[in-house]
């Protein structure tokens, strides 16, 4: 009975994947639409700054604010 359920699950998964692939349409990225007016492309530096550096900076600012505004009671170190 275990093999039958596994076979059924595999068939359903394969069928679902096949139907999803058949129903998706191509992006048609090479065909321009009537109102299409793309801007200039980004340079490598702009791309890295926008998608790598900026998220890291935003993350560090949020971490810094959380650490600075943390009001939890921490055990204080004893002075010698």
Secondary structure, 3 states (H helix, E strand, C coil): CHHHHHHHHHHHHHHHHHHHHHHCCCCCCCCCCCCCCCCCCCCHHHHHHHHHHHHHHHHHHHHHHHHHCCCCCCCCCCCC
